[in-house]
Every structure is written in C-alpha cells, then in structure tokens.
C-alpha cells in the first residue's frame, strides 16, 4: 500500500510540475504577443526614410 501512495504522490508532483511549466510558457507567449515592436523591427517605409536621411546627411557632410 505504501508503494501505491508513493507512486500517487510522484504522479501528483509530476502533474503539478507540468502545469507550472505550461503556465510559464503561456505567460511568455502572451508577453511576446503583446510586446511593442522592437526598434530593430522596421517596416520598408521606415528603412527607406532612414536611407534618405542618411544620404542627405552624407551630401551635407561632403559639402561642408
């Protein structure tokens, strides 16, 4: 009877561990989903505008 109780406790501990890991990953996934866009995530328009600004600055630096 003692072995059955030990096995039951082990299964309960394993299920609690799996549940906590699952909750942890759900929190991580939700955080990533709701996170604001990173500075490195730029759209094509943003990149084109950045290139134009840098080209303009380069031309100004050449003339100075």
Phi, psi and omega in degrees: 000327181293323180293323179295321177294318178298317179296320178296316178295322179295314179297322178295318179294319179295317180293324177294320178295315178297320178296319180290323177295318179298315178297321179299313180293327176295320178295317179298315181297319180292321179296317179294323181292322184268000183290143176292155182299142181286155179300329181284343178273089182251145177282171180298319179298319178298318181293318179296318178297319179297318179297316180298317179297317180292322177295318179297317179296321179296318178297319179295321179293326178294322183284341181276000000 
